[in-house]
């Protein structure tokens, strides 16, 4: 005989089923039967769980839901707007009722409010818990959100991940609508994004976010039905709503990280919702005038089980995947998200990034261990052909495993690029300039860690292009240029790495002005006569700015030096090319990954060093007479008609070296930006992929070495920092 089911077991089972109900409800569409049979099945399960020894309020609420379901099944067999409204109010009520029962608190009877109450068979409440709660909460100008981090932390993290993608999709779509307001596919994509956002917020009882997303969704629905026409006011209004939702997500993320935990989250949405509703009525919805209301105490946290459930709509987060538009050949297109959703999406598995990083690190260690085994003298001395074949197979399999593991961390640069579209739009509006952003090579892949750290440098450089590079409308017209300035942001594979270019068709860099400003600030000596390329490099000096006045965009002397430092921290470099009157191009060269590099292994005495192949221009053995000594410059070697400084690596590092004369060793010409240097080494050992290891805190203040690598024989090879050597 089985043991009787306890109250706790009933409640636990009921909540599990309710979670599944929420998922199905997210799929419900008016006029369709999607989710009808699963929902009916889950309702039957709930009726079985709570058939006996259950508070009458819960059984009564279940009976109402059964009545609605029977009406649907006996009628058209499809959901109506009324039935959707009924279930959306019933679901959170039952969830709250189970929590109240679990804590031995009073349970309010279910009462259906709003339009869905007509003919819904709703039972009048036996008590007024919602009113009691409302009376106990201090009044406030804005509704608040109270997080339940103890139970929902993981769900909130998932919600933040999804919402970030949705908000980015919304922003990109709105920028498309500015140039093509009638793009039905984009309007539908934005509508679905708000719909999904609303569902996720409702599922987690984030009422303020849900209500705002719902009203914005309704506004987009009116546009879809041709009841409203997209214009700049509507676009600005929706962008303001998206910004408010983003503010909510930032506050939620902060609380998850432990900041202000337990505090109500309040983001102004009342005026936004008022403006949205006014717009839908065809009225002109001006923002509310700024005022200074008397500060009110924040709302008290809602009591568990006493939530005002009559305004909550619950839908499970279901991500609508909308791919970007394909590039049409070599012709770049204005930055735009896709309008149409994918017909079918491949399976996606989400996992913590630290697990992925650990996997890649372990594969790197496996590669090192495999190389040590293969190059072990004891193994190499064996003559077994079978063993040799097995070792070759091991090498091939290990190399393939490494390539696949590294590919897991490779993501398209699209995400970082598309964020710039909104930035350009806002900057252009603030500067009263007309600017278009063209994106190329968005599908170019590189290491996720690099993409994450590339955002700030790109923001600085795009801001610089809009503020300093592009002229205003009158200046462009006077110069005979199109009044709309163009910024071209592109990515491509180059020399085994990634090349990112930010190109504008603006006024170009003014070398005379840059040099004068540098001398004025004491950044260069008055008697210096630098080349044009050297003058352009001065904009990367700390504290340098040619802005005549300080604004919120520029003039504070920060930005470009931060760009260079951040790029160099990614083992990359920045180059500049400018033509006065025609524009400026910034080129960023980055490695594909931070974990593994292609290196040229060189020998200096008994030591072995690794030079990143991205920095190697060429290598050769010098002939007698090629190396000369120039006063104040030291040794130089003539390379293709250019005098290149020579660096004897051994003496420079304080290590013995076999090559006494330049012709006894090998010259390896390396470059950083426009500067080159010929490194004199004893021998070239070969080209090899190596796993980069940090040198640790002990060597953090040295600038000659970028890291170390464990070689096949177990020894350590040091990796040169070419930028510092040059």
C-alpha positions as CSV (number, residue, x, y, z in Angstrom):
1,X,0.0,0.0,0.0
2,X,1.5,3.3,-1.1
3,X,2.0,6.1,1.4
4,X,-0.5,9.0,1.3
5,X,0.7,12.1,-0.6
6,X,1.6,14.9,1.7
7,X,0.6,18.5,1.3
8,X,4.2,19.5,0.5
9,X,4.3,16.9,-2.3
10,X,1.1,18.1,-3.7
11,X,2.2,21.7,-3.8
12,X,5.6,20.7,-5.3
13,X,4.0,18.6,-8.0
14,X,1.4,21.3,-8.7
15,X,4.1,24.0,-9.2
16,X,6.0,21.8,-11.6
17,X,2.9,21.3,-13.7
18,X,2.2,25.1,-13.5
19,X,5.6,25.8,-14.9
20,X,4.8,23.6,-17.9
21,X,1.5,25.4,-18.3
22,X,3.4,28.7,-18.5
23,X,5.5,27.4,-21.3
24,X,2.4,26.3,-23.3
25,X,0.6,29.6,-22.7
26,X,3.5,31.4,-24.3
27,X,2.6,29.6,-27.6
28,X,-1.1,30.5,-27.5
29,X,-2.3,32.5,-30.4
30,X,-5.8,33.9,-30.9
31,X,-7.7,31.9,-33.5
32,X,-5.4,28.9,-33.3
33,X,-5.3,25.6,-31.3
34,X,-1.6,25.5,-30.6
35,X,-1.1,24.3,-27.0
36,X,-4.8,23.4,-26.5
37,X,-4.3,19.7,-25.9
38,X,-1.2,19.9,-23.7
39,X,-2.9,22.6,-21.7
40,X,-6.0,20.4,-21.2
41,X,-3.7,17.5,-20.2
42,X,-1.9,19.6,-17.6
43,X,-5.2,20.9,-16.2
44,X,-6.4,17.2,-15.7
45,X,-3.1,16.5,-13.8
46,X,-3.8,19.5,-11.5
47,X,-7.3,18.3,-10.9
48,X,-6.0,14.9,-9.9
49,X,-3.4,16.4,-7.6
50,X,-5.9,18.6,-5.8
51,X,-9.0,16.3,-5.8
52,X,-9.0,16.0,-2.0
53,X,-7.6,17.6,1.1
54,X,-7.3,20.9,-0.8
55,X,-8.5,24.4,0.2
56,X,-11.9,25.1,-1.5
57,X,-10.5,28.3,-3.1
58,X,-8.0,26.2,-5.1
59,X,-10.5,23.6,-6.2
60,X,-13.0,26.3,-7.1
61,X,-10.3,28.0,-9.3
62,X,-9.5,24.7,-11.0
63,X,-13.3,24.2,-11.7
64,X,-13.4,27.6,-13.4
65,X,-10.4,26.7,-15.6
66,X,-12.0,23.4,-16.4
67,X,-15.2,25.2,-17.5
68,X,-13.3,27.5,-19.9
69,X,-11.4,24.5,-21.3
70,X,-14.7,22.6,-21.9
71,X,-16.2,25.6,-23.6
72,X,-13.3,25.7,-26.0
73,X,-13.3,22.0,-26.7
74,X,-17.0,21.9,-27.2
75,X,-17.0,25.0,-29.4
76,X,-14.6,26.1,-32.1
77,X,-11.6,24.2,-30.6
78,X,-9.5,27.4,-30.9
79,X,-8.4,30.0,-28.4
80,X,-10.3,33.3,-28.3
81,X,-9.1,36.6,-27.0
82,X,-11.4,36.1,-24.0
83,X,-10.1,32.6,-23.2
84,X,-6.5,33.8,-23.5
85,X,-7.2,36.6,-21.1
86,X,-8.9,34.2,-18.6
87,X,-6.0,31.7,-18.5
88,X,-3.4,34.5,-18.3
89,X,-5.1,35.8,-15.1
90,X,-5.8,32.4,-13.7
91,X,-2.2,31.0,-14.0
92,X,-0.4,33.5,-11.7
93,X,-3.3,33.4,-9.2
94,X,-3.0,29.6,-8.8
95,X,0.8,29.9,-8.4
96,X,0.3,32.6,-5.7
97,X,-2.5,30.5,-4.1
98,X,-0.2,27.4,-3.8
99,X,2.5,29.6,-2.2
100,X,0.0,30.9,0.3
101,X,-1.2,27.4,1.1
102,X,2.4,26.2,1.6
103,X,3.0,29.0,4.1
104,X,-0.4,28.5,5.8
105,X,-1.6,32.0,4.8
106,X,-5.1,33.0,3.7
107,X,-6.0,32.2,0.1
108,X,-8.1,34.7,-1.8
109,X,-10.7,33.3,-4.2
110,X,-10.0,33.7,-7.9
111,X,-11.7,36.8,-9.4
112,X,-11.4,37.5,-13.2
113,X,-11.0,41.2,-14.0
114,X,-11.1,43.1,-17.2
115,X,-12.6,42.3,-20.5
116,X,-12.2,38.6,-20.1
117,X,-14.6,38.5,-17.2
118,X,-17.6,38.8,-19.5
119,X,-19.2,35.4,-19.7
120,X,-16.3,33.9,-18.0
121,X,-18.1,32.4,-15.1
122,X,-16.0,34.3,-12.6
123,X,-16.7,33.9,-8.9
124,X,-16.9,37.1,-6.9
125,X,-14.1,37.2,-4.3
126,X,-14.9,36.1,-0.8
127,X,-12.3,38.5,0.4
128,X,-10.3,41.4,-1.0
129,X,-6.6,40.4,-0.7
130,X,-5.6,42.6,-3.5
131,X,-7.2,45.7,-1.9
132,X,-5.6,44.8,1.4
133,X,-2.2,44.6,-0.2
134,X,-2.7,47.8,-2.1
135,X,-3.6,49.5,1.1
136,X,-0.5,48.2,2.9
137,X,1.9,49.5,0.2
138,X,3.0,53.1,0.3
139,X,1.8,55.1,-2.7
140,X,4.5,55.9,-5.3
141,X,4.6,57.8,-8.6
142,X,6.1,54.7,-10.3
143,X,5.4,51.0,-9.8
144,X,8.3,48.9,-8.5
145,X,9.7,45.4,-9.0
146,X,10.7,43.2,-6.1
147,X,13.0,40.3,-7.0
148,X,12.9,36.9,-5.4
149,X,16.6,36.1,-5.8
150,X,16.4,33.1,-3.5
151,X,14.2,31.2,-5.9
152,X,14.6,33.0,-9.3
153,X,18.3,33.9,-9.6
154,X,19.0,31.3,-12.3
155,X,15.8,32.1,-14.2
156,X,16.7,35.8,-14.0
157,X,20.1,35.2,-15.4
158,X,18.6,33.4,-18.4
159,X,16.1,36.2,-18.8
160,X,18.8,38.8,-18.9
161,X,20.7,36.9,-21.6
162,X,17.5,36.6,-23.7
163,X,16.4,40.2,-23.1
164,X,19.8,41.5,-24.2
165,X,19.4,39.8,-27.6
166,X,15.8,41.0,-27.9
167,X,16.6,44.6,-27.1
168,X,19.5,44.6,-29.6
169,X,17.1,43.2,-32.2
170,X,14.6,45.9,-31.4
171,X,17.1,48.7,-31.7
172,X,18.4,47.4,-35.0
173,X,14.9,47.0,-36.4
174,X,14.0,50.6,-35.5
175,X,17.0,51.9,-37.3
176,X,15.9,50.0,-40.4
177,X,12.4,51.5,-40.1
178,X,13.9,55.0,-40.1
179,X,14.9,54.5,-43.7
180,X,12.1,52.1,-44.7
181,X,9.0,52.7,-42.5
182,X,6.9,50.3,-44.5
183,X,9.1,47.3,-44.0
184,X,6.5,44.8,-42.8
185,X,9.1,42.1,-42.0
186,X,11.0,44.3,-39.7
187,X,7.8,45.6,-38.0
188,X,6.8,42.0,-37.3
189,X,10.2,41.1,-36.0
190,X,10.1,44.0,-33.5
191,X,6.6,43.1,-32.5
192,X,7.6,39.5,-31.8
193,X,10.6,40.7,-29.8
194,X,8.4,42.8,-27.5
195,X,5.9,39.9,-27.3
196,X,8.7,37.5,-26.2
197,X,10.1,40.1,-23.8
198,X,6.6,40.5,-22.2
199,X,6.3,36.8,-21.8
200,X,9.6,36.5,-20.0
201,X,8.9,39.4,-17.7
202,X,5.4,38.1,-16.9
203,X,6.7,34.6,-16.1
204,X,9.1,36.1,-13.5
205,X,6.4,38.5,-12.2
206,X,8.3,41.6,-13.3
207,X,5.1,43.6,-13.6
208,X,6.5,47.0,-14.6
209,X,8.6,45.5,-17.4
210,X,5.7,43.3,-18.5
211,X,3.2,46.2,-18.7
212,X,5.6,48.5,-20.6
213,X,6.5,45.7,-23.1
214,X,2.8,44.9,-23.5
215,X,1.9,48.5,-24.4
216,X,4.8,48.7,-26.8
217,X,3.7,45.4,-28.4
218,X,0.2,46.8,-28.7
219,X,1.5,49.9,-30.4
220,X,3.5,47.7,-32.9
221,X,0.4,45.6,-33.4
222,X,-1.5,48.8,-34.4
223,X,1.2,49.5,-36.9
224,X,1.0,46.0,-38.2
225,X,-2.7,46.4,-38.8
226,X,-2.1,49.7,-40.6
227,X,-4.0,51.6,-37.9
228,X,-0.9,53.7,-37.3
229,X,2.0,54.7,-39.6
230,X,5.6,54.6,-38.5
231,X,7.1,58.0,-38.1
232,X,10.1,59.6,-36.3
233,X,7.9,60.3,-33.2
234,X,6.8,56.6,-32.9
235,X,10.4,55.4,-33.4
236,X,11.7,57.7,-30.7
237,X,8.9,56.6,-28.4
238,X,9.7,52.9,-28.9
239,X,13.4,53.5,-28.5
240,X,12.7,55.3,-25.2
241,X,10.7,52.3,-24.1
242,X,13.5,49.9,-25.1
243,X,15.9,52.1,-23.1
244,X,13.7,51.9,-20.1
245,X,13.5,48.1,-20.4
246,X,17.3,48.0,-20.7
247,X,17.6,50.1,-17.5
248,X,15.4,47.5,-15.8
249,X,17.7,44.7,-16.9
250,X,20.8,46.6,-15.7
251,X,19.2,47.0,-12.3
252,X,18.3,43.3,-12.2
253,X,21.8,42.4,-13.2
254,X,23.2,44.6,-10.4
255,X,21.1,42.9,-7.8
256,X,22.1,39.4,-9.0
257,X,25.7,40.6,-8.5
258,X,24.9,41.6,-5.0
259,X,24.4,45.3,-5.3
260,X,21.3,46.8,-3.6
261,X,20.0,43.2,-3.1
262,X,16.4,43.2,-1.8
263,X,15.7,46.8,-2.8
264,X,12.7,47.5,-5.0
265,X,13.6,48.4,-8.5
266,X,11.9,51.6,-9.8
267,X,12.4,52.8,-13.3
268,X,10.1,55.6,-14.6
269,X,7.6,54.1,-17.0
270,X,4.3,55.9,-16.2
271,X,4.9,58.7,-18.6
272,X,6.1,56.4,-21.3
273,X,3.0,54.3,-21.1
274,X,0.9,57.5,-21.1
275,X,2.6,58.6,-24.3
276,X,2.2,55.2,-25.9
277,X,-1.6,55.1,-25.1
278,X,-1.9,58.7,-26.4
279,X,-0.2,57.7,-29.6
280,X,-2.5,54.8,-30.1
281,X,-5.5,57.2,-29.7
282,X,-4.0,59.4,-32.5
283,X,-3.0,62.2,-30.1
284,X,0.3,63.9,-30.0
285,X,2.2,62.5,-27.0
286,X,4.7,65.0,-25.8
287,X,7.0,64.0,-22.9
288,X,5.8,65.1,-19.5
289,X,7.4,68.3,-18.3
290,X,10.2,67.9,-15.8
291,X,9.1,68.4,-12.3
292,X,10.5,67.9,-8.8
293,X,7.9,65.9,-6.9
294,X,8.2,65.4,-3.2
295,X,10.2,62.2,-2.7
296,X,8.1,59.3,-1.6
297,X,9.3,56.3,0.3
298,X,9.9,53.2,-2.0
299,X,7.1,50.7,-2.1
300,X,7.3,47.9,0.5
301,X,8.1,44.5,-0.8
302,X,5.0,42.5,-1.7
303,X,4.1,39.8,0.7
304,X,4.5,36.3,-0.7
305,X,1.2,34.9,-1.7
306,X,-0.4,38.4,-1.6
307,X,0.6,39.5,-5.1
308,X,-1.9,41.6,-7.0
309,X,-2.4,38.9,-9.7
310,X,-5.1,40.6,-11.6
311,X,-2.7,42.5,-13.8
312,X,-0.1,39.8,-14.4
313,X,0.3,38.1,-17.8
314,X,2.5,35.0,-17.7
315,X,4.3,33.7,-20.8
316,X,7.4,31.6,-21.0
317,X,10.4,33.1,-22.6
318,X,10.5,31.8,-26.2
319,X,13.3,33.4,-28.3
320,X,12.3,34.3,-31.8
321,X,15.5,33.9,-33.8
322,X,15.7,36.5,-36.6
323,X,18.8,36.2,-38.8
324,X,20.6,39.2,-40.3
325,X,20.2,40.0,-43.9
326,X,22.7,38.4,-46.2
327,X,25.3,40.6,-47.8
328,X,24.7,41.1,-51.5
329,X,28.0,40.3,-53.0
330,X,30.8,42.8,-52.3
331,X,28.4,45.7,-52.1
332,X,27.9,46.8,-48.4
333,X,24.4,47.5,-47.2
334,X,23.3,49.9,-44.6
335,X,23.3,48.4,-41.1
336,X,20.1,46.4,-40.7
337,X,18.8,43.4,-38.9
338,X,16.8,40.8,-40.7
339,X,13.1,41.2,-41.2
340,X,12.0,37.6,-41.5
341,X,12.4,34.9,-38.9
342,X,14.3,31.7,-39.7
343,X,12.1,28.8,-40.9
344,X,13.9,26.4,-38.7
345,X,16.7,26.9,-36.2
346,X,19.4,24.4,-35.3
347,X,19.6,23.1,-31.8
348,X,21.4,25.4,-29.3
349,X,22.8,24.4,-26.0
350,X,23.5,27.1,-23.5
351,X,26.3,26.7,-21.0
352,X,28.4,28.8,-18.6
353,X,31.3,30.4,-20.3
354,X,33.7,29.2,-17.7
355,X,33.0,25.6,-18.6
356,X,33.8,26.4,-22.2
357,X,37.0,28.2,-21.2
358,X,38.0,25.2,-19.0
359,X,37.4,22.8,-21.9
360,X,39.6,24.9,-24.2
361,X,42.4,25.1,-21.6
362,X,42.3,21.3,-21.0
363,X,42.5,20.7,-24.7
364,X,45.5,23.0,-24.8
365,X,47.1,21.0,-22.1
366,X,46.3,17.8,-24.0
367,X,48.0,19.2,-27.1
368,X,51.1,20.0,-25.0
369,X,51.1,16.5,-23.5
370,X,50.7,14.8,-26.9
371,X,53.6,16.8,-28.3
372,X,55.8,15.9,-25.4
373,X,55.1,12.2,-25.9
374,X,55.7,12.3,-29.6
375,X,59.0,14.3,-29.2
376,X,60.2,12.2,-26.2
377,X,63.7,10.8,-27.1
378,X,62.7,7.4,-25.7
379,X,59.7,7.2,-28.0
380,X,61.6,8.6,-31.0
381,X,64.2,5.9,-30.6
382,X,61.6,3.1,-31.1
383,X,61.4,1.6,-34.6
384,X,57.9,0.1,-34.4
385,X,55.9,1.1,-37.5
386,X,52.7,0.3,-35.7
387,X,53.6,2.7,-32.9
388,X,54.6,5.3,-35.5
389,X,51.2,5.0,-37.2
390,X,49.4,5.3,-33.8
391,X,51.4,8.4,-32.9
392,X,50.5,10.0,-36.2
393,X,46.9,9.2,-35.7
394,X,47.1,10.7,-32.2
395,X,48.6,13.8,-33.6
396,X,45.9,14.2,-36.2
397,X,43.1,13.5,-33.7
398,X,44.5,15.9,-31.2
399,X,45.0,18.7,-33.7
400,X,41.4,18.2,-34.9
401,X,40.1,18.2,-31.3
402,X,42.0,21.5,-30.7
403,X,40.5,23.1,-33.9
404,X,37.0,22.1,-32.9
405,X,37.5,23.2,-29.3
406,X,38.7,26.6,-30.4
407,X,35.8,26.9,-32.9
408,X,33.4,26.7,-29.9
409,X,34.8,30.1,-28.7
410,X,34.5,31.7,-32.1
411,X,31.5,33.9,-32.7
412,X,30.5,36.3,-35.4
413,X,31.5,39.9,-34.8
414,X,28.0,40.9,-35.8
415,X,26.9,41.6,-32.2
416,X,29.6,44.1,-31.6
417,X,29.1,45.8,-35.0
418,X,25.3,46.1,-34.8
419,X,25.5,47.9,-31.4
420,X,27.2,50.7,-33.3
421,X,24.1,51.4,-35.4
422,X,22.2,52.8,-32.4
423,X,25.3,54.7,-31.3
424,X,25.7,56.4,-34.7
425,X,22.0,57.3,-34.8
426,X,22.1,59.0,-31.4
427,X,25.4,60.8,-32.0
428,X,24.2,62.1,-35.3
429,X,21.0,63.4,-33.8
430,X,23.0,65.1,-31.0
431,X,25.5,66.6,-33.4
432,X,22.8,67.5,-35.9
433,X,24.6,65.7,-38.7
434,X,23.3,63.2,-41.3
435,X,25.2,60.0,-41.0
436,X,24.8,56.5,-42.4
437,X,26.7,53.4,-41.1
438,X,27.6,50.7,-43.5
439,X,28.5,47.2,-42.1
440,X,30.6,44.7,-44.0
441,X,31.9,41.3,-42.9
442,X,29.5,40.9,-40.0
443,X,29.9,37.1,-40.2
444,X,33.6,37.2,-39.6
445,X,34.4,35.1,-36.6
446,X,36.9,35.6,-33.8
447,X,37.3,34.6,-30.2
448,X,34.4,35.4,-27.9
449,X,36.7,37.0,-25.3
450,X,38.1,39.4,-28.0
451,X,34.6,40.3,-29.1
452,X,33.5,41.1,-25.6
453,X,36.6,43.4,-25.1
454,X,36.3,45.1,-28.5
455,X,33.1,47.0,-27.6
456,X,34.8,50.0,-25.8
457,X,37.5,50.6,-28.5
458,X,34.8,50.5,-31.2
459,X,32.6,53.0,-29.3
460,X,35.5,55.4,-28.8
461,X,36.5,55.3,-32.5
462,X,32.9,55.6,-33.8
463,X,32.3,58.6,-31.5
464,X,35.6,60.1,-32.8
465,X,34.5,59.6,-36.4
466,X,31.1,61.2,-35.9
467,X,32.4,64.1,-33.8
468,X,35.8,64.9,-35.3
469,X,35.7,63.2,-38.7
470,X,32.4,64.0,-40.4
471,X,31.5,67.6,-41.2
472,X,28.1,69.1,-40.6
473,X,25.6,69.4,-43.4
474,X,26.6,73.0,-44.4
475,X,30.3,72.2,-44.6
476,X,29.7,69.0,-46.6
477,X,27.5,70.9,-49.0
478,X,30.2,73.6,-49.4
479,X,32.8,71.0,-50.0
480,X,30.7,69.4,-52.8
481,X,30.1,66.2,-50.8
482,X,26.8,64.4,-50.2
483,X,25.1,65.9,-47.2
484,X,24.9,62.4,-45.6
485,X,28.3,61.4,-44.2
486,X,29.3,57.7,-44.4
487,X,31.1,55.6,-41.8
488,X,32.1,52.1,-43.1
489,X,32.7,49.5,-40.4
490,X,34.2,46.3,-41.9
491,X,35.8,43.1,-40.8
492,X,37.8,40.5,-42.8
493,X,40.5,37.9,-42.4
494,X,44.0,39.1,-43.1
495,X,47.4,37.6,-42.5
496,X,46.0,34.9,-40.2
497,X,44.2,37.4,-38.0
498,X,41.2,39.7,-38.2
499,X,41.3,43.2,-39.8
500,X,38.7,45.7,-38.7
501,X,38.4,49.0,-40.5
502,X,36.6,52.2,-39.4
503,X,36.5,54.4,-42.5
504,X,34.8,57.8,-42.8
505,X,34.5,60.2,-45.7
506,X,34.9,63.3,-43.6
507,X,37.5,66.0,-43.4
508,X,40.5,63.8,-42.7
509,X,43.2,64.5,-40.1
510,X,44.9,67.9,-40.0
511,X,48.6,67.2,-39.5
512,X,49.5,70.8,-38.8
513,X,46.9,71.2,-36.2
514,X,47.7,67.9,-34.5
515,X,51.4,68.9,-34.4
516,X,50.7,72.4,-33.0
517,X,48.4,71.0,-30.3
518,X,51.0,68.4,-29.4
519,X,53.7,71.0,-29.0
520,X,51.3,73.3,-27.1
521,X,50.6,70.5,-24.6
522,X,54.3,69.7,-24.3
523,X,53.8,66.2,-25.8
524,X,56.6,66.7,-28.3
525,X,59.7,69.1,-28.4
526,X,59.4,72.3,-30.3
527,X,62.4,71.5,-32.5
528,X,61.0,68.1,-33.6
529,X,60.1,67.6,-37.2
530,X,58.2,64.3,-37.3
531,X,56.9,62.7,-40.4
532,X,53.2,62.8,-41.3
533,X,52.7,59.2,-40.1
534,X,54.4,60.0,-36.8
535,X,52.1,63.1,-36.4
536,X,49.0,60.9,-36.9
537,X,50.3,58.6,-34.2
538,X,50.2,61.5,-31.7
539,X,46.4,61.3,-31.4
540,X,47.1,58.1,-29.4
541,X,49.1,60.1,-26.8
542,X,47.5,60.3,-23.3
543,X,45.6,63.6,-22.8
544,X,45.7,64.6,-26.5
545,X,42.7,66.3,-28.0
546,X,42.2,68.8,-30.8
547,X,38.6,69.6,-29.7
548,X,38.2,73.4,-29.2
549,X,35.6,72.9,-26.5
550,X,34.7,70.2,-24.0
551,X,31.5,68.4,-24.7
552,X,29.9,65.1,-23.6
553,X,31.4,63.6,-26.8
554,X,34.9,64.8,-26.9
555,X,37.5,67.3,-25.7
556,X,38.4,65.7,-22.4
557,X,41.7,64.2,-23.7
558,X,40.6,60.6,-23.1
559,X,39.7,58.1,-25.7
560,X,42.2,57.3,-28.3
561,X,45.0,56.4,-25.9
562,X,42.5,54.1,-24.2
563,X,41.7,52.6,-27.6
564,X,45.4,51.7,-28.3
565,X,46.0,50.4,-24.8
566,X,42.9,48.1,-25.0
567,X,43.8,46.9,-28.5
568,X,47.4,46.1,-27.4
569,X,46.1,44.2,-24.4
570,X,44.3,42.0,-27.0
571,X,47.7,41.5,-28.7
572,X,46.5,43.7,-31.6
573,X,47.6,47.0,-33.1
574,X,46.0,50.1,-34.6
575,X,47.1,51.8,-37.8
576,X,45.9,55.2,-39.3
577,X,45.6,56.3,-42.9
578,X,44.2,59.8,-43.7
579,X,43.7,62.0,-46.8
580,X,42.8,65.6,-46.0
581,X,39.4,66.4,-47.3
582,X,38.6,62.8,-48.1
583,X,38.5,61.0,-44.8
584,X,40.3,58.8,-42.3
585,X,40.7,55.0,-42.0
586,X,41.6,53.3,-38.7
587,X,42.7,49.7,-39.1
588,X,42.7,47.3,-36.2
589,X,44.6,44.1,-36.6
590,X,43.7,41.4,-34.0
591,X,44.6,37.7,-33.5
592,X,41.8,35.2,-34.1
593,X,42.1,34.0,-30.5
594,X,43.8,34.9,-27.2
595,X,44.5,31.2,-26.3
596,X,46.7,30.0,-29.3
597,X,49.0,31.8,-31.7
598,X,51.0,30.9,-34.7
599,X,54.6,31.5,-33.8
600,X,57.9,31.5,-35.6
601,X,60.3,29.7,-33.2
602,X,63.9,31.1,-33.2
603,X,67.0,30.0,-31.4
604,X,69.3,32.5,-29.5
605,X,72.2,30.6,-28.0
606,X,70.6,27.7,-26.1
607,X,67.3,29.6,-25.6
608,X,64.2,29.4,-27.8
609,X,61.9,32.3,-28.4
610,X,58.6,32.6,-30.2
611,X,57.7,35.5,-32.5
612,X,54.0,35.9,-33.4
613,X,53.8,35.3,-37.2
614,X,51.3,38.2,-37.5
615,X,54.2,40.5,-36.8
616,X,56.8,38.8,-39.1
617,X,57.3,40.5,-42.4
618,X,60.2,38.4,-43.7
619,X,63.4,36.6,-42.8
620,X,66.8,36.3,-44.5
621,X,70.5,35.7,-44.0
622,X,72.4,39.0,-44.3
623,X,75.2,39.2,-46.8
624,X,78.5,40.9,-45.9
625,X,78.1,44.6,-46.3
626,X,74.3,44.7,-45.9
627,X,74.7,45.9,-42.3
628,X,76.2,49.3,-41.6
629,X,76.5,51.5,-38.5
630,X,74.9,55.0,-38.6
631,X,75.7,57.6,-36.0
632,X,73.1,57.9,-33.3
633,X,71.0,55.1,-34.9
634,X,73.3,52.1,-34.4
635,X,73.3,49.2,-36.8
636,X,70.9,49.2,-39.7
637,X,70.3,46.7,-42.5
638,X,69.1,47.6,-46.0
639,X,65.9,45.8,-46.7
640,X,64.3,46.5,-50.0
641,X,65.8,50.0,-50.2
642,X,64.8,50.9,-46.6
643,X,67.2,51.3,-43.7
644,X,65.9,49.1,-40.9
645,X,67.3,49.2,-37.4
646,X,69.0,45.9,-36.2
647,X,68.4,44.5,-32.7
648,X,70.8,41.7,-31.6
649,X,68.5,39.7,-29.4
650,X,71.1,37.9,-27.3
651,X,73.0,41.0,-26.0
652,X,69.7,42.9,-25.7
653,X,68.3,40.3,-23.3
654,X,71.6,39.7,-21.6
655,X,71.9,36.1,-23.0
656,X,74.8,34.5,-24.9
657,X,74.5,34.3,-28.6
658,X,76.5,32.3,-31.2
659,X,76.3,34.8,-34.1
660,X,79.1,37.3,-33.7
661,X,78.7,38.8,-37.2
662,X,75.3,39.7,-38.7
663,X,76.0,37.3,-41.6
664,X,76.5,34.4,-39.1
665,X,72.8,34.6,-38.0
666,X,69.3,35.1,-39.4
667,X,67.5,38.5,-39.7
668,X,63.8,38.4,-38.9
669,X,62.1,41.6,-39.9
670,X,59.1,42.4,-37.6
671,X,56.7,45.2,-37.8
672,X,54.4,47.2,-35.5
673,X,52.3,49.8,-37.2
674,X,54.6,51.6,-39.7
675,X,57.7,50.8,-37.7
676,X,60.0,47.9,-38.5
677,X,63.0,46.2,-36.8
678,X,65.3,43.4,-37.9
679,X,65.9,40.9,-35.0
680,X,69.2,39.1,-35.3
681,X,68.9,35.5,-34.1
682,X,71.1,32.4,-34.3
683,X,68.6,30.2,-36.2
684,X,65.1,29.6,-37.4
685,X,63.7,26.4,-35.8
686,X,60.3,26.3,-37.4
687,X,56.7,27.5,-37.3
688,X,54.4,26.2,-34.6
689,X,51.0,26.7,-33.0
690,X,51.5,27.3,-29.3
691,X,49.2,27.6,-26.3
692,X,49.9,30.9,-24.6
693,X,50.6,30.9,-20.8
694,X,50.7,33.9,-18.6
695,X,54.0,34.9,-17.0
696,X,52.1,35.7,-13.8
697,X,52.3,38.6,-11.4
698,X,56.1,38.4,-11.0
699,X,56.7,39.6,-14.5
700,X,53.7,41.9,-14.9
701,X,55.9,45.1,-15.1
702,X,58.2,43.9,-17.9
703,X,57.2,44.8,-21.5
704,X,59.5,42.6,-23.7
705,X,57.6,39.4,-23.3
706,X,53.9,38.7,-24.0
707,X,53.8,35.3,-22.4
708,X,55.3,31.8,-22.5
709,X,54.6,28.4,-24.1
710,X,55.4,24.9,-23.1
711,X,57.2,23.3,-26.1
712,X,57.0,19.7,-27.3
713,X,60.1,18.6,-25.3
714,X,58.7,20.0,-22.1
715,X,60.9,23.2,-22.1
716,X,59.5,26.7,-22.0
717,X,59.7,29.1,-24.9
718,X,59.2,32.8,-24.3
719,X,56.9,34.8,-26.6
720,X,58.2,38.2,-27.7
721,X,56.0,41.3,-27.4
722,X,56.9,42.8,-30.8
723,X,55.3,46.2,-30.2
724,X,57.7,46.7,-27.3
725,X,60.7,45.5,-29.2
726,X,60.0,47.7,-32.2
